[in-house]
Amino acid sequence: MELVYSERIASGKDWATLVFVACFAIIAINRNIFETRFSEFIKLAVSDKYTKIYKDSGNMLSWFTISFFFIQVISFTFLIQFLLSYFGIVEKTSWVAFIQIFTLIGVFILSKYLIEKIIATSFNIEEFNELFNLHKVNYRTYIGLLLLPVNIFLFYNTSQHPVVIYIIIGLIIAASVASYLVSLRIYQNLILGKLFYFILYLCTLEIAPYYFMYYWFTNS
């Protein structure tokens, strides 16, 4: 009798459950500690009152912003991992792939932020850079918060229709574009005063990094 051994790869979902529970715990803590701020934040899709009240650059390093930024990175990590698994590149339930993607996103965002700080200091546009960055973080964090239940549905559902995938991607792109348009409307006077630097900022830090990531990914 010939015995044939095959490798068995066990991939559980317990790690993802713990991550989702931790995210909801952070949301609950913020809701209790920052009750007024949280209530204004969840209205961000229909009102810009939150951005007007908490527009000081010091809010970038507050616990409220950092904790929700952490949830944002987790949400986008789950979404990217799911899209990669949909195309057969990684396993949806692989915690190793999750850590790799999470690290890549975190390093990319932090590196981009530091480069923006250096360029803003060089061209004397620190004020605009801080305000614009805070505004982007607020809206992207809001998108990440909305993505959390969507990720739970995608992760625990075994079958997905391609139309659902494309709708989710389309909504995320539309929401990101809308947030940029809102930023341009709010800071239009400041942008017009430094139009050349804003075009330079837009090309080098908002378009080029994503283009190079897309080029690297498609050619890898």
Residue, then its C-alpha position, 0 to 999 in steps of 0.5 A: m500500500e502506497l501512502v501519499y502525504s499532502e500538505r494541509i494548510a489550516s486557515g482559521k478566522d478567529w484572528a479576524t474575529l478578534v480584530f473586528v471585536a477590537c475595532f468595535a471596542i475602540i469605537a465604543i470607547n471613543r463614543n463614551i469618552f468623546e461623546t460630543r465629538f463622536s456625534e459630530f463625526i458620524k454626521l460628516a457625510v451630511s455636515d461639515k460642522y466637524t471639520k469646522i470645529y476640529k480644524d486645529s492641526g493639533n487634532m492630528l495627534s489626538w487619541f480620537t484621530i489616531s485610534f480611528f486612523f488605526i481602524q481606517v488602516i484595518s478596514f482598507t487592509f481587509l478590503i485589499q486582502f479580500l480583493l487579492s483573494y478574489f483574484g486568487i493572489v492571497e488567501k482571504t483568511s491568511w493572517v500572515a497576508f493581513i499583517q503584510i498588507f497592514t504593514l505595507i499600508g502603514v509604511f506607505i502612509l507614514s512615509k508619504y506623510l513625512i515626505e509631505k512635511i519635508i516638502a511643505t517646510s521647503f516651500n513654506i506651506e506648512e499651514f496648508n499642508e497640516l489643514f489639508n492633511l487633517h481634512k483628508v484624514n477625517y474623511r478617509t477615516y470616515i470611509g474606513l469606519l463605514l467599510l468596517p461592516v462591509n468587510i465583516f460581510l465580505f470576510y464571513n460570506t463564502s460567495q460573492h457576485p462580481v457586481v458587488i465587488y465592483i460596486i464597492i470599489g466604485l463607491i470608495i472611489a466616488a467617496s474619495v473624489a468627493s472628499y477631495l472636491v470638498s477639500l478644494r471648496i473649503y480651502q480654495n482661497l488658500i489654494l489660489g494663493k499658492l496655486f503653483y505649490f498646490i499643483l506641485y503637491l498634487c502631482t508629486l504626492e497625490i498622483a505619483p505615489y499611487y501611480f507607481m504602486y499600481y505600476w509596481f503591482t501590475n508588473s509584479 
